[in-house]
Every structure is written in C-alpha cells, then in structure tokens.
Amino acid sequence: MSLIMSETRQIAVSKTSVSKLAILALAIVFAAGLFVVGFDQGHIFSLVYGEQAFTDLYIHELTHDMRHAAGFPCH
C-alpha cells in the first residue's frame, strides 16, 4: 500500500491598471524621441551653441541611419 500525498497551492493574481500619469509620461518621452529622430535639424543644440548648431547638426548625424530606417527623408 502506498500513500499518495497531494499539495495544493494558490496563486494570487492582482490586476492593476496603468496610471494615467505613467501613460502621459510615456507619451511625452515618445513625442520627444520622435522629434529628435525625425525632425531635429539643430534645434535642440541651438539653445547652447546658437546658429552654429544648424550647421553642425550633431543630433542629425548621430541619428542619421535610424532616421532613414524609420522612413524620414533628410537629404
């Protein structure tokens, strides 16, 4: 005669919703990233470097390949 012992475990699943503040923060980060990758032509660094930033295009050069992969024409 063999004894079979069974064990029962309960798993508690909590369902919480995403806060509206988190969604707003994510939307702001997304919009800023879209601007940097897709549309920045020296605007961000012009706050620091002035008109020279529009000539140097630092962020444009850093995101150049990502810009083309995302479908943004830049030249």
Buried (B, 14 or more C-beta within 10 A) or exposed (E): EEEEEEEEEEEEEEEEEEEEEEEEEEEEEEEEEEEBBBEBEBEBBBEEBEEEBBEEBEBBEEBBEEBEEEEBEEE
